């Protein structure tokens, strides 16, 4: 198990850094109410939900009880790379240090489509994949264990600003985690993205009934 996979226990030294954002407080699991409160704050105090199309992704679309983070994607917009990096850092800091929740925020050029297992395993699936931008440096310390990941030094990644990197998922191998979730989903189609604005305009029952549960 890597340091990124471990959870801190009380009394252990803990530090997590992503880009310029640092926290020394271990996070809890996301929940519907915690995610809703986070997005409500973002909507009331920033222009992020107006400047981009924002979507929830990842484990929260399947089961809050089996994920430790909120995956969020920002789509489109006309912001500069410097502004995008500022927005990603703002969201990460707010999530970690105000809402005690780990956030994995990323920018996509277009909204990810829903998946079927047949589509996922097609040989040419990734040839139509989308460009992404994200914060490219992460460090985590638990006790004496320290792990760092620095995407900025990888040969297939472009450095856009201090920590912001750009690449294309078509250059990377399929995620076994995604394949497993799609394959085991009892529904014929797996929802890959759920609108943040739609979450804010509906209730918990609607969210649970319109995701992968």
BELRA-V412441 format. One record per pair of residues at least 24 apart in sequence whose ideal C-beta (glycine too) atoms are under 10 Angstrom apart, sorted by the first residue. I is the first residue (numbers start at 1). J is the second residue. Records with the same first field share a line. If there is no record, write none. Layout:
I=J / J
This chain:
1=145
2=140 / 145 / 147 / 149
3=139 / 140 / 141 / 142 / 143 / 144 / 145 / 146 / 147 / 148
4=138 / 139 / 140 / 142 / 147 / 148 / 149
5=68 / 140 / 147
6=140 / 142 / 143 / 145 / 147
7=68 / 142
8=140 / 141 / 142 / 143
9=142 / 143
11=143
12=141 / 142 / 143 / 144 / 145
13=141 / 142 / 143 / 144 / 145 / 146
14=140 / 141 / 142 / 143
15=139 / 140 / 141 / 142 / 146
16=92 / 96 / 102 / 138 / 139 / 140 / 141 / 142
17=92 / 96 / 137 / 138 / 139 / 140 / 141 / 148
18=88 / 89 / 92 / 93 / 96 / 102 / 103 / 104 / 105 / 134 / 135 / 136 / 137 / 138 / 139 / 140 / 149 / 163
19=85 / 88 / 89 / 92 / 93 / 134 / 135 / 136 / 137 / 138 / 161 / 162 / 163 / 164
20=85 / 86 / 89 / 92 / 93 / 135 / 137 / 162 / 163
21=88 / 89 / 90 / 91 / 92 / 93 / 94 / 95 / 96 / 97 / 103 / 135 / 163
22=93 / 96 / 97 / 139
23=92 / 93 / 95 / 96 / 97 / 100 / 102
24=96 / 97 / 141
25=96 / 97 / 100
26=100 / 102 / 142
27=68 / 69 / 70 / 95 / 96 / 97 / 99 / 100 / 101 / 102 / 103
28=68 / 99 / 100 / 101 / 102
29=59 / 60 / 64 / 65 / 66 / 67 / 68 / 69 / 70 / 100 / 101 / 102
30=56 / 58 / 59 / 60 / 64 / 67 / 68 / 69 / 70 / 71 / 95 / 99 / 100 / 101 / 102 / 103
31=60 / 64 / 65 / 70 / 101 / 204
32=60 / 64 / 199 / 203 / 204 / 205 / 207 / 208
33=64 / 204
34=60 / 64 / 70 / 95 / 99 / 100 / 101
35=60 / 64 / 70 / 72 / 95 / 99 / 101 / 103 / 196 / 199 / 207
36=196 / 199 / 200 / 203 / 204 / 207
37=98 / 99 / 101
38=70 / 72 / 91 / 94 / 95 / 98 / 99 / 101 / 103 / 196
39=70 / 72 / 99 / 196 / 197 / 199 / 200
40=199 / 200
41=94 / 95 / 98 / 99
42=72 / 87 / 90 / 91 / 94 / 95 / 196 / 200
43=196 / 197 / 200
45=90 / 94
46=87 / 90 / 91 / 94
47=79 / 87
48=72 / 74 / 77 / 79 / 87 / 88 / 90 / 91 / 105 / 196
49=74 / 195 / 196 / 197 / 200
50=77 / 197
51=76 / 77 / 78 / 79 / 83 / 84 / 87
52=76 / 77 / 78 / 79 / 84 / 87 / 107 / 108 / 196
53=77 / 108 / 110 / 111 / 193 / 195 / 196 / 197
54=91 / 105 / 193 / 195 / 196 / 197 / 199
55=108 / 111 / 112 / 192 / 193 / 194 / 195 / 196 / 197 / 198 / 199
56=191 / 192 / 193 / 194 / 195 / 196 / 198 / 199 / 207 / 211
57=104 / 105 / 106 / 108 / 112 / 191 / 192 / 193 / 194
58=104 / 177 / 178 / 181 / 192 / 193
59=104 / 177 / 181 / 212
60=194 / 199 / 207 / 211 / 212
61=181 / 190 / 191 / 192 / 193 / 194 / 207 / 210 / 211 / 212 / 213
62=181 / 184 / 185 / 190 / 191 / 211 / 212 / 213
63=181 / 211 / 212 / 213
64=208 / 213
67=102
68=101 / 102 / 104
69=95 / 101 / 102 / 103 / 104 / 105
70=95 / 99 / 101 / 102 / 103 / 104 / 105
71=102 / 103 / 104 / 105 / 106 / 193
72=103 / 104 / 105 / 106 / 193 / 196
73=104 / 105 / 106 / 107 / 108 / 111 / 112 / 130 / 132 / 134 / 192 / 193 / 196
74=105 / 106 / 107 / 108 / 133 / 134 / 196
75=106 / 107 / 108 / 109 / 110 / 111 / 112 / 130 / 193 / 195
76=107 / 108 / 109 / 110 / 111
77=107
79=107
80=160 / 161
81=107 / 133 / 159 / 160 / 161 / 164 / 165 / 166
82=160 / 161 / 162 / 164
83=161
84=133 / 134 / 135 / 160 / 161 / 164
85=133 / 134 / 135 / 136 / 160 / 161 / 162 / 163 / 164 / 165
86=161 / 164
88=133 / 134 / 135 / 163 / 164
89=135 / 162 / 163 / 164
92=135
104=134 / 135 / 138
105=134 / 135
106=132 / 133 / 134 / 135
107=131 / 132 / 133 / 134 / 164 / 166
108=132 / 133 / 134 / 169 / 193
109=133 / 166 / 168
111=192 / 193 / 195
112=169 / 191 / 192 / 193
113=189 / 192 / 193
114=182 / 187 / 188 / 189 / 190 / 191 / 192 / 193 / 212
115=178 / 179 / 181 / 182 / 185 / 189 / 190 / 191 / 192
116=182 / 183 / 185 / 187 / 188 / 189 / 190
117=179 / 181 / 182 / 183 / 184 / 185 / 188 / 189 / 190
118=182 / 188
119=182 / 189 / 190
120=174 / 175 / 178 / 179 / 181 / 182 / 183 / 190
121=174 / 179 / 182 / 183
124=170
125=169 / 170 / 174
126=168 / 169 / 170 / 171 / 172 / 173 / 174
127=170
128=170
129=168 / 169 / 170 / 171 / 172
130=168 / 169 / 170
131=158 / 166 / 167 / 168 / 169 / 170
132=165 / 166 / 167 / 168 / 169
133=158 / 160 / 161 / 164 / 165 / 166 / 167
134=163 / 164 / 165 / 166 / 167
135=161 / 162 / 163 / 164 / 165
136=160 / 161 / 162 / 163 / 164 / 165 / 166 / 167
137=162 / 163 / 164 / 165
138=163
181=212
182=212
184=212
185=212 / 213
186=212 / 213
187=211 / 212 / 213
